[in-house]
């Protein structure tokens, strides 16, 4: 498996992954900042991917 992260991902990362903010996490993850932030970042990435996919379908 390739461990290289494309440069575009590194360029876009600070625009889409915010600093950890416990106010965005579910109550049950308030004591687990790594999982709380990871889950929130994954959710936001999934939403972004779906929005990009939907925008692509509009042009087909």
ChimeraX commands (.cxc) that place a marker at each C-alpha (Angstrom):
marker #1 position 0.00,0.00,0.00 radius 0.5
marker #1 position 1.21,3.47,-0.85 radius 0.5
marker #1 position 1.76,5.69,2.22 radius 0.5
marker #1 position 2.18,8.88,0.23 radius 0.5
marker #1 position -0.37,11.61,0.82 radius 0.5
marker #1 position -0.98,13.65,-2.34 radius 0.5
marker #1 position 0.16,17.26,-2.11 radius 0.5
marker #1 position -3.35,18.50,-2.90 radius 0.5
marker #1 position -4.64,16.77,0.25 radius 0.5
marker #1 position -2.03,18.56,2.34 radius 0.5
marker #1 position -2.92,21.85,0.65 radius 0.5
marker #1 position -6.66,21.45,1.28 radius 0.5
marker #1 position -6.41,19.99,4.80 radius 0.5
marker #1 position -6.27,23.27,6.75 radius 0.5
marker #1 position -9.33,24.59,4.90 radius 0.5
marker #1 position -11.56,21.61,5.69 radius 0.5
marker #1 position -10.29,20.16,8.97 radius 0.5
marker #1 position -10.79,22.61,11.78 radius 0.5
marker #1 position -9.07,22.68,15.13 radius 0.5
marker #1 position -10.62,20.39,17.73 radius 0.5
marker #1 position -13.74,21.92,19.29 radius 0.5
marker #1 position -15.57,19.81,21.89 radius 0.5
marker #1 position -18.76,21.79,21.22 radius 0.5
marker #1 position -19.02,19.95,17.87 radius 0.5
marker #1 position -18.72,16.47,19.39 radius 0.5
marker #1 position -21.50,14.26,20.74 radius 0.5
marker #1 position -21.85,14.33,24.53 radius 0.5
marker #1 position -20.63,10.75,24.88 radius 0.5
marker #1 position -17.26,11.71,23.31 radius 0.5
marker #1 position -16.49,14.75,25.45 radius 0.5
marker #1 position -13.91,12.75,27.41 radius 0.5
marker #1 position -12.30,11.24,24.30 radius 0.5
marker #1 position -10.90,14.14,22.23 radius 0.5
marker #1 position -9.09,11.96,19.71 radius 0.5
marker #1 position -12.20,9.98,18.83 radius 0.5
marker #1 position -14.43,13.06,19.07 radius 0.5
marker #1 position -12.34,15.09,16.65 radius 0.5
marker #1 position -11.69,12.10,14.38 radius 0.5
marker #1 position -15.37,11.26,14.13 radius 0.5
marker #1 position -16.30,14.89,13.47 radius 0.5
marker #1 position -13.59,15.25,10.80 radius 0.5
marker #1 position -14.67,11.99,9.14 radius 0.5
marker #1 position -18.31,13.14,9.13 radius 0.5
marker #1 position -17.39,16.48,7.56 radius 0.5
marker #1 position -15.25,14.71,4.93 radius 0.5
marker #1 position -18.09,12.35,4.11 radius 0.5
marker #1 position -20.50,15.28,3.75 radius 0.5
marker #1 position -18.04,17.09,1.47 radius 0.5
marker #1 position -17.58,13.98,-0.68 radius 0.5
marker #1 position -21.34,13.54,-1.07 radius 0.5
marker #1 position -21.76,17.20,-1.99 radius 0.5
marker #1 position -19.04,16.90,-4.62 radius 0.5
marker #1 position -20.64,13.71,-5.99 radius 0.5
marker #1 position -24.08,15.36,-6.12 radius 0.5
marker #1 position -22.65,18.38,-7.92 radius 0.5
marker #1 position -21.04,16.05,-10.43 radius 0.5
marker #1 position -24.35,14.29,-11.07 radius 0.5
marker #1 position -26.00,17.62,-11.85 radius 0.5
marker #1 position -23.67,18.10,-14.80 radius 0.5
marker #1 position -24.34,14.65,-16.30 radius 0.5
marker link #1:1,2 radius 0.2
marker link #1:2,3 radius 0.2
marker link #1:3,4 radius 0.2
marker link #1:4,5 radius 0.2
marker link #1:5,6 radius 0.2
marker link #1:6,7 radius 0.2
marker link #1:7,8 radius 0.2
marker link #1:8,9 radius 0.2
marker link #1:9,10 radius 0.2
marker link #1:10,11 radius 0.2
marker link #1:11,12 radius 0.2
marker link #1:12,13 radius 0.2
marker link #1:13,14 radius 0.2
marker link #1:14,15 radius 0.2
marker link #1:15,16 radius 0.2
marker link #1:16,17 radius 0.2
marker link #1:17,18 radius 0.2
marker link #1:18,19 radius 0.2
marker link #1:19,20 radius 0.2
marker link #1:20,21 radius 0.2
marker link #1:21,22 radius 0.2
marker link #1:22,23 radius 0.2
marker link #1:23,24 radius 0.2
marker link #1:24,25 radius 0.2
marker link #1:25,26 radius 0.2
marker link #1:26,27 radius 0.2
marker link #1:27,28 radius 0.2
marker link #1:28,29 radius 0.2
marker link #1:29,30 radius 0.2
marker link #1:30,31 radius 0.2
marker link #1:31,32 radius 0.2
marker link #1:32,33 radius 0.2
marker link #1:33,34 radius 0.2
marker link #1:34,35 radius 0.2
marker link #1:35,36 radius 0.2
marker link #1:36,37 radius 0.2
marker link #1:37,38 radius 0.2
marker link #1:38,39 radius 0.2
marker link #1:39,40 radius 0.2
marker link #1:40,41 radius 0.2
marker link #1:41,42 radius 0.2
marker link #1:42,43 radius 0.2
marker link #1:43,44 radius 0.2
marker link #1:44,45 radius 0.2
marker link #1:45,46 radius 0.2
marker link #1:46,47 radius 0.2
marker link #1:47,48 radius 0.2
marker link #1:48,49 radius 0.2
marker link #1:49,50 radius 0.2
marker link #1:50,51 radius 0.2
marker link #1:51,52 radius 0.2
marker link #1:52,53 radius 0.2
marker link #1:53,54 radius 0.2
marker link #1:54,55 radius 0.2
marker link #1:55,56 radius 0.2
marker link #1:56,57 radius 0.2
marker link #1:57,58 radius 0.2
marker link #1:58,59 radius 0.2
marker link #1:59,60 radius 0.2
view
